[in-house]
Amino acid sequence: SKSEANGSVEVVETPSGVKIFVQLPKLPEYHEAMLRDALLRKLRDEYGPPPRAPKPPPDKPKSPPKGEPSDETDRNRG
């Protein structure tokens, strides 16, 4: 017969997706890994693969640090 075990499952949203934490304190760690992997597989089967991360915006040109002349001020001196 199967016995009951107390534990917790946390699903935490992050900027890059979701993290799943499984804790089963009275069972070996491999039980946590099996439950986590099965849950991830079920989510992928039902919802499909996670969406791709959006591309970061292109870098803006850097302005010269304060106190240092820019190219334009050098041209005006000559």
N, C-alpha and C positions, 0 to 999 in steps of 0.2 A: 504494500500500500504506500501511497505518497503522503509525505508529511508537509505541513505548511511551514513557510519561512517568511519572516517579516523583512522588509527592505524598502528601498526608495528608488524612484526613477525621476530624474530631473531633466527637463528639456529647457535649455537656455539659449535664447536668441543672441547672436553676436553680429557685429558688422559684416563678417565674412560668411555667415550662415547660422547653423544651429549646432550646439554641443549637447551630447547626451551623457549624463552621469548616472551610473547604476551602482547601488550599494546594497549588498546582501551580507551583513556582518557575520552571520552564523554559518555561512557557506564558503567553500574555497573560491579563490579569485576567478578561476576559470568559469564558474557559473555566471559571474557578473559579465565576463567577456562574451559568453554564449548568448545571454539575454540581450546585451547591447547589440551584438552583431545581427541577431535575428530581428530586432526592432528596426535597425537601419535598413536591412534587406526588405522588410515589409514596407517601410516608408518609400523606398526607391521603387518597389513594385507598384505601389498604389499611386504615387505622385510623380514618378519619373525621376530622371537625374536632376541634381540641383542646378539652378540657372547659372549661367556663366557670370562671373564678376564683371561689372562695367569697366570699360577701359578708363584709365585715369586721364584727366585733361592734360593737354600738352603743357610742358613747362613754360612759364613766362620768362622773358629775358630778364636777367638780374640787373638791377640798377647798381651803379658803383657805390661802395660804402661811403657813408657821410665823411666829409673832410677830405676825400680824394677827388681830384678833378675828373670830370667826364671827358669824353672825346671832344665834345663841342667846345668846352672851355679851353682845351688845348689848342684847337684850331683858331680861336679868336685871339690868342696871345701872339701868334706868329706873324 
